[in-house]
Amino acid sequence: MMHDRDIVPTPYLYAGNLFMGGETSLAREIRFSGLIPCLNILSPIHEGDPPPVIAIYPGSFDPITFGHLDIIERGSRLFERVIVVVLCNPVKSPLFTVSQRLEQIRFSTAHLNNIEVDSFDGLAVTYARLRNAQVLLRGLRVLSDFERELQMAHTNKTLSDQIETIFLSTSTEYGFLSSSLVKEIARFNGPVDHLVPKHVALDIHQCYAKTQLAAAPTSTDLQTTPDLLPTEPRLENLREQGV
């Protein structure tokens, strides 16, 4: 008689998450629990199975940040393929063109072999259907993100009940980070190389400068370079002014 301990663990996809278990442990428990997998997938991953789950990660990515890359890298470990889609948002006035953003993302994700980068002018759900994707991948930073994203997920469900939205909470170190914040800092010539990849930081500063200038100071320079720190005469002037 075969016991649970005799069964080799098999990977299962359930509700967008990867589990390890044998038929007598995980699969039987879920099958008799009355729960329905959100992706309608409950089978061992073997050769000859249906096509793998494709996830779409949509956004404006103007510019792409380390927070975005955190979601992309983690998504690449969860799904066979992740397609990063730059969506055209007529409400926003982008800093970079679509082609520039595509180039920035491709360069930033070159180390990931299951990432595709594309653009689309339309709804994310429409693009997901065109690419036979089953999942919309979204990142959550704070509670306000969840309220907005949950409303969007419910809306997308009315447009296509075959596509599921899966949320990934942003890593703690990127919980504050947004593209808007990066642009606000760079607009006043502040360092952003600790918030975005270096090639993106250079593009941002060049875009705001509009002329060929020396590289903007980095966060390390601000801490270590005396010339960038307030000098004593300036402090004396402040005291004289009663500040």
Phi, psi and omega in degrees: 000135183274133178254166180303324183289346180272352185266130179288128180304136181237138179288136176232144172259125179215124179054037177079006181240148182267126179237156174246131179180161177266172182301322185280348181256281185289305188299316182294319181299316180289320184296324182265002181279344181086003179274149180248122179301136185293337180261004183057032179237119175210075181206150177300148179272100180231167175297140180094354177289169177302165181307147182295162180287130178252131179251140176254128176246094184269156176171175177272327176051053184240077002262176173288139182241174176295335175294316175299314182296328176299315179292319181297313182295318179290323176295326180294338177274342182266330186236152180297323178215139175237127178253115177274119187244120174277113180265141178277118181251108183293343181284329184267153173253097188290150175284322182245153175289166179299317181297323177294318180293321177300317180295318179298317181291317180299318179294322183288335184249016183298337181279354181253120187273357179243026179249133174241144181240132184210173176229159182202140177252090183164195181282145178298323179296320179298316179295319180300319178295320180297327182262007181057037178273150181253347189227137166257122182262130181225147177257144180239130178255305184229176183300323180297327176299317183296318180299316180290316182291325178294319177299318180292322179296318178295320178296315180297328180294329177287339180271330178202111181277003178265355183246127181256147174258127179241128182261139171241127177287135181294144176302147188308319185291348180245013184296338181265349196276137175212160177297323180297320179296317179300314181294325179295318178293314183294329181301329179257026174064029176275158181285135179232008183293346175269000182245336180223162175302153186300322181293329177287320178301318179295318178299319182296311182295322178293324180294318180284325181289324179066358175223164180286109181237167175294153181303140179294154180295144177271170179298328178291320179299320181297332183273336191242342184266114183300325184297339183267355182263156178301136180268165183298318178302323178295321179294323179294321178298322179295321180293322180295329180276356178079020180275000000 
